[in-house]
Amino acid sequence: MKLGCCSWSYHRAMEAKQLSFNDWLRVCAEELLVDGVDIIAEQMPHRTKEYCLDVRKRCTDYRLTIASLSPGNDFGKPQPAELRAQVDNINRWIESAVVLGAPCLRIFAGWPPPGHAAALWPSMVNCIQAVARTAAHAGVTLVVEPHNHGGFLPNSESTLRLIREINSPWVKVNLDTGNYDEPDMYAGLEASLPEAPHVVAKVHDLDAQGAPAAFDYDRIFAMLKRQRYHGFVTLEYEGKADELQTVPRAIDFLRRTAMRHQL
């Protein structure tokens, strides 16, 4: 298992100008001592080829792997013109992933208007199939992130249904430990893990011992051990505490837990 940090973990610090994007890369390498990074695309200050090459070189010099590039999208839009714009946007980000050397591009299935998920499911599938063709030619794996809160993929059943319907080796799962809404979240995570080349470790709050209060990471890491998972586990901190103080504690917890499970 390799340990990573998602740039969203520091989004408030970046928005407040306490930390620049380039500073974040340095922190990951020199302070957090992680193996790689998951870049939220909108947090990069520039999208040009030249800037992507600069980020790639910085990561190489810092000995960081770019585990994933994560743009935002929504294939739940009801209008064809809106969907075409979403597809075009992801196709452009696939080009950026190639320049960065990112093997995975995180996408979403989307958020249909309430009550319209079944009717809009086929158009969402068509959109993912379209960007999957671009990804296949580019050699970039699309990892679809399940999402509750009204998304197409609130649970493992809907997520695995999508993977079966797409039926492409270039479309897999970005397995976020906090995004399934089902009776046994851990069973859902384990059922999805064989389709996941990238895992996101969600953390909201840390207790007095430095452990995430909402998730049983001993259970999750035991699952990774059973499934012989060797990919990245990337921290995504979404709590309200000071990110500069809390993210290092969360990384330390994940590292200690991985060592305890011999991952």
C-alpha positions as a printed NumPy array, in Angstrom:
array([[  0.   ,   0.   ,   0.   ],
       [  1.136,   3.529,  -0.79 ],
       [  0.068,   6.561,   1.221],
       [ -1.045,   9.789,  -0.453],
       [ -2.608,  13.153,   0.279],
       [ -5.424,  14.805,  -1.655],
       [ -5.066,  18.54 ,  -2.199],
       [ -8.652,  19.05 ,  -0.983],
       [ -7.365,  18.245,   2.505],
       [ -5.919,  21.775,   2.511],
       [ -8.595,  23.583,   0.521],
       [ -9.424,  26.165,   3.204],
       [ -5.74 ,  26.892,   3.817],
       [ -5.245,  27.373,   0.078],
       [ -8.318,  29.582,  -0.252],
       [ -7.081,  31.718,   2.654],
       [ -3.647,  32.035,   0.978],
       [ -2.   ,  30.293,   3.934],
       [ -0.652,  27.663,   1.574],
       [ -0.031,  27.783,  -2.166],
       [ -0.447,  24.779,  -4.446],
       [  3.333,  24.499,  -4.858],
       [  3.78 ,  24.81 ,  -1.084],
       [  1.346,  21.904,  -0.685],
       [  3.524,  19.704,  -2.894],
       [  6.532,  20.56 ,  -0.745],
       [  4.603,  19.83 ,   2.465],
       [  3.55 ,  16.429,   1.104],
       [  7.138,  15.526,   0.3  ],
       [  9.083,  17.047,   3.173],
       [  6.669,  17.148,   6.104],
       [  3.955,  14.534,   5.542],
       [  6.468,  12.177,   3.866],
       [  3.746,  10.597,   1.738],
       [  4.373,   8.592,  -1.419],
       [  2.11 ,  10.552,  -3.727],
       [ -0.616,  13.105,  -4.305],
       [ -4.166,  13.287,  -5.605],
       [ -4.627,  16.641,  -7.302],
       [ -8.017,  18.34 ,  -7.302],
       [ -7.796,  19.878, -10.75 ],
       [ -9.575,  23.134,  -9.906],
       [ -6.985,  23.824,  -7.198],
       [ -4.175,  24.085,  -9.712],
       [ -3.682,  27.805, -10.365],
       [ -3.196,  27.198, -14.098],
       [ -4.333,  24.585, -16.588],
       [ -1.812,  25.2  , -19.356],
       [  0.467,  22.478, -20.679],
       [  3.449,  24.458, -19.43 ],
       [  2.118,  24.576, -15.892],
       [  1.209,  20.87 , -15.916],
       [  4.754,  20.083, -16.989],
       [  6.06 ,  22.24 , -14.132],
       [  3.902,  20.327, -11.626],
       [  5.074,  17.017, -13.067],
       [  8.732,  18.089, -12.729],
       [  8.211,  19.332,  -9.166],
       [  6.678,  15.996,  -8.208],
       [  9.563,  14.129,  -9.825],
       [ 12.082,  16.253,  -7.931],
       [ 10.16 ,  15.724,  -4.681],
       [  9.96 ,  11.971,  -5.418],
       [  6.17 ,  12.152,  -5.355],
       [  3.93 ,  10.038,  -7.556],
       [  0.859,  11.719,  -9.002],
       [ -1.68 ,   9.054,  -8.081],
       [ -4.73 ,  10.743,  -9.583],
       [ -6.015,  13.948, -11.149],
       [ -9.51 ,  14.828,  -9.952],
       [-11.63 ,  17.288, -11.948],
       [-15.295,  17.966, -11.27 ],
       [-18.136,  17.043, -13.606],
       [-21.834,  16.232, -13.594],
       [-23.336,  13.821, -16.119],
       [-26.737,  14.24 , -14.469],
       [-27.551,  17.342, -16.505],
       [-30.903,  16.998, -18.311],
       [-30.071,  18.994, -21.452],
       [-27.964,  17.491, -24.31 ],
       [-25.95 ,  20.691, -24.747],
       [-25.036,  20.644, -21.054],
       [-23.917,  17.022, -21.314],
       [-21.787,  17.751, -24.369],
       [-20.042,  20.505, -22.423],
       [-19.391,  18.087, -19.542],
       [-17.948,  15.474, -21.917],
       [-15.741,  18.065, -23.618],
       [-14.437,  19.226, -20.251],
       [-13.461,  15.717, -19.145],
       [-11.82 ,  15.041, -22.505],
       [ -9.644,  18.116, -21.972],
       [ -8.724,  16.958, -18.478],
       [ -7.722,  13.57 , -19.919],
       [ -5.202,  15.475, -22.037],
       [ -3.922,  17.193, -18.883],
       [ -3.604,  13.837, -17.089],
       [ -1.36 ,  12.608, -19.906],
       [  0.886,  15.674, -19.558],
       [  1.042,  15.276, -15.778],
       [  1.692,  11.545, -16.017],
       [ -1.369,  10.765, -13.857],
       [ -2.537,   7.158, -14.403],
       [ -6.049,   7.84 , -13.058],
       [ -8.595,  10.579, -13.686],
       [-11.362,  10.81 , -11.078],
       [-14.816,  11.536, -12.5  ],
       [-18.376,  11.521, -11.167],
       [-21.479,   9.908, -12.61 ],
       [-23.388,  13.001, -11.53 ],
       [-26.4  ,  14.34 ,  -9.686],
       [-29.679,  14.139, -11.608],
       [-32.625,  16.357, -10.652],
       [-34.665,  14.713,  -7.852],
       [-36.883,  11.961,  -9.186],
       [-35.136,  11.734, -12.562],
       [-32.28 ,   9.31 , -11.852],
       [-33.84 ,   6.35 , -13.686],
       [-34.775,   8.415, -16.747],
       [-31.349,  10.062, -16.997],
       [-29.292,   6.943, -16.223],
       [-28.892,   5.974, -19.954],
       [-27.597,   9.42 , -20.952],
       [-25.139,   9.34 , -18.044],
       [-23.881,   5.935, -19.211],
       [-23.501,   7.267, -22.752],
       [-21.395,  10.158, -21.473],
       [-19.066,   7.88 , -19.534],
       [-18.731,   5.581, -22.538],
       [-17.804,   8.597, -24.664],
       [-15.051,   9.814, -22.334],
       [-13.898,   6.211, -21.826],
       [-13.073,   6.03 , -25.541],
       [-10.9  ,   9.121, -25.204],
       [ -9.29 ,   7.731, -22.045],
       [ -8.501,   4.407, -23.72 ],
       [ -6.647,   6.142, -26.558],
       [ -4.743,   8.239, -24.003],
       [ -3.904,   5.371, -21.649],
       [ -5.632,   7.016, -18.687],
       [ -7.945,   5.012, -16.411],
       [-11.17 ,   6.773, -15.45 ],
       [-12.071,   6.109, -11.817],
       [-15.726,   6.901, -11.079],
       [-16.339,   8.104,  -7.539],
       [-19.589,   6.967,  -5.903],
       [-21.475,   9.769,  -4.213],
       [-24.492,   9.968,  -1.934],
       [-26.469,  13.184,  -1.423],
       [-28.646,  12.631,  -4.493],
       [-26.037,  11.196,  -6.852],
       [-26.518,   8.359,  -9.333],
       [-24.211,   6.163,  -7.236],
       [-25.162,   6.308,  -3.554],
       [-24.183,   2.711,  -2.791],
       [-22.178,  -0.296,  -3.943],
       [-25.123,  -1.831,  -5.834],
       [-25.524,   1.167,  -8.16 ],
       [-21.757,   1.595,  -8.492],
       [-21.132,  -2.003,  -9.533],
       [-24.139,  -1.873, -11.855],
       [-22.508,   1.05 , -13.654],
       [-19.169,  -0.754, -13.956],
       [-20.932,  -3.801, -15.461],
       [-22.882,  -1.689, -17.939],
       [-19.873,   0.326, -19.059],
       [-17.865,  -2.897, -19.389],
       [-14.562,  -1.178, -20.149],
       [-11.136,  -1.892, -18.664],
       [-10.61 ,   1.89 , -18.713],
       [-13.476,   2.613, -16.276],
       [-13.016,   1.592, -12.663],
       [-13.973,   2.858,  -9.183],
       [-12.464,   5.628,  -7.078],
       [-13.389,   4.089,  -3.745],
       [-14.095,   6.83 ,  -1.203],
       [-14.56 ,   5.331,   2.262],
       [-17.15 ,   7.968,   3.193],
       [-19.478,   7.998,   0.191],
       [-21.635,   4.871,   0.483],
       [-25.084,   5.121,   2.046],
       [-26.191,   1.548,   2.726],
       [-26.935,  -0.704,   5.717],
       [-23.438,  -2.22 ,   5.813],
       [-21.043,   0.344,   4.381],
       [-18.026,  -1.886,   5.005],
       [-19.517,  -4.802,   3.057],
       [-20.193,  -2.378,   0.212],
       [-16.613,  -1.131,   0.267],
       [-15.22 ,  -4.65 ,   0.178],
       [-17.527,  -5.681,  -2.671],
       [-16.286,  -2.689,  -4.68 ],
       [-12.596,  -2.981,  -3.858],
       [-11.693,  -5.398,  -6.696],
       [-12.794,  -2.661,  -9.138],
       [-10.805,   0.094,  -7.389],
       [ -7.264,   1.062,  -8.446],
       [ -7.408,   4.043,  -6.062],
       [ -8.838,   4.379,  -2.532],
       [ -9.696,   7.66 ,  -0.796],
       [ -9.497,   7.624,   3.015],
       [-12.13 ,  10.12 ,   4.166],
       [-11.557,  11.804,   7.522],
       [-13.933,  14.3  ,   9.146],
       [-12.841,  14.47 ,  12.782],
       [-10.108,  13.018,  14.942],
       [-10.697,  11.844,  18.502],
       [ -8.33 ,  12.431,  21.425],
       [ -6.201,   9.472,  20.328],
       [ -5.866,  10.881,  16.808],
       [ -8.214,   8.359,  15.19 ],
       [-11.085,   9.279,  12.814],
       [-14.278,   9.231,  14.83 ],
       [-16.661,   8.289,  11.997],
       [-14.831,   5.34 ,  10.422],
       [-13.371,   2.042,  11.6  ],
       [-10.041,   2.096,   9.779],
       [ -8.84 ,  -1.09 ,  11.436],
       [-11.748,  -2.8  ,   9.694],
       [-11.015,  -1.001,   6.418],
       [ -7.291,  -1.781,   6.477],
       [ -7.99 ,  -5.422,   7.339],
       [-10.187,  -5.455,   4.231],
       [ -7.337,  -4.011,   2.139],
       [ -5.071,  -6.739,   3.501],
       [ -7.558,  -9.504,   2.618],
       [ -7.996,  -8.143,  -0.886],
       [ -4.207,  -7.762,  -1.377],
       [ -4.614,  -4.103,  -2.23 ],
       [ -1.282,  -2.517,  -3.195],
       [ -2.434,   0.82 ,  -4.617],
       [ -2.676,   4.284,  -3.112],
       [ -4.736,   5.136,  -0.055],
       [ -5.09 ,   8.898,  -0.261],
       [ -6.183,  11.046,   2.676],
       [ -9.042,  13.461,   2.029],
       [ -9.61 ,  15.544,   5.136],
       [-13.025,  17.25 ,   5.2  ],
       [-13.23 ,  18.349,   8.822],
       [-13.516,  21.856,  10.23 ],
       [-10.393,  21.889,  12.391],
       [ -7.186,  23.681,  11.406],
       [ -5.951,  21.784,   8.339],
       [ -2.316,  22.698,   8.907],
       [ -2.478,  21.034,  12.331],
       [ -4.934,  18.203,  11.643],
       [ -3.823,  16.75 ,   8.312],
       [ -0.38 ,  15.67 ,   9.647],
       [ -2.126,  13.918,  12.554],
       [ -4.49 ,  12.135,  10.161],
       [ -1.6  ,  11.032,   7.936],
       [  0.25 ,   9.753,  10.997],
       [ -2.817,   7.749,  12.013],
       [ -3.166,   6.165,   8.556],
       [  0.544,   5.336,   8.46 ],
       [  0.48 ,   3.708,  11.894],
       [ -2.653,   1.732,  11.022],
       [ -1.135,   0.507,   7.766],
       [  1.998,  -0.622,   9.592],
       [ -0.093,  -2.448,  12.183],
       [ -1.821,  -4.365,   9.394],
       [  1.5  ,  -4.93 ,   7.574],
       [  0.38 ,  -3.042,   4.494]])
